Amino acid sequence: MMPIVRYERGAKAPRNARYALVGHYGESAGLTIRCEAGEALPSHEGEANVAPPLWYVEVVPVQAEALAA
């Protein structure tokens, strides 16, 4: 199992990627952005649909594999 790294709002993005703002349990706050490495993640104080604390997590595309029986 891979750990999920949380980034504080205003922190510098570690790599070029898409980041989603999420609540404490990983629930979506309704904001996904693209940041370049070294760019500050937005501090987004707007209307999020979940209660704080809020963090950013990197969004990684999921690849599914079908297994033949």
C-alpha positions in Angstrom: 0.0 0.0 0.0 1.3 3.4 -0.9 1.1 6.3 1.6 -0.9 9.4 0.6 1.2 12.5 1.1 -0.7 15.7 2.1 0.6 19.1 1.2 -0.4 22.3 3.1 -2.0 25.1 1.3 0.7 27.6 0.2 3.4 24.9 0.1 5.5 24.5 -3.0 4.4 21.7 -5.4 7.2 19.0 -5.4 6.6 18.1 -9.1 4.5 19.0 -12.2 1.1 17.4 -11.4 -2.6 17.8 -10.7 -3.5 18.4 -7.1 -6.9 18.1 -5.4 -8.0 19.9 -2.3 -9.4 17.3 0.2 -10.7 17.2 3.8 -9.3 15.2 6.7 -10.7 11.9 5.5 -9.9 12.4 1.8 -13.3 13.8 0.9 -13.2 16.2 -2.1 -13.4 19.9 -1.4 -14.3 20.4 -5.1 -11.1 22.0 -6.3 -8.5 20.3 -8.6 -5.6 22.4 -10.0 -2.5 21.9 -12.1 0.8 23.2 -10.6 4.4 23.2 -11.9 7.2 22.1 -9.6 8.1 24.8 -7.2 4.9 26.7 -7.7 2.9 27.5 -4.6 -0.3 25.5 -4.1 -3.3 28.0 -3.7 -4.3 28.9 -0.2 -8.0 28.6 -1.3 -10.0 30.3 1.4 -13.2 30.2 -0.8 -16.2 28.1 -0.3 -15.1 24.5 0.1 -17.9 21.9 0.6 -16.1 20.2 3.5 -15.0 21.4 6.9 -11.3 22.1 7.7 -8.6 20.9 8.0 -7.9 20.9 4.2 -4.9 19.7 2.4 -3.8 19.0 -1.2 -3.0 15.6 -2.5 -1.4 14.7 -5.8 -3.9 13.2 -8.3 -2.5 10.2 -10.1 -4.3 8.5 -13.0 -5.5 5.0 -12.2 -4.9 2.1 -14.6 -7.2 -0.9 -14.3 -6.3 -4.3 -15.5 -8.7 -7.0 -16.3 -7.8 -10.6 -15.3 -9.0 -13.4 -17.5 -10.4 -16.4 -15.7 
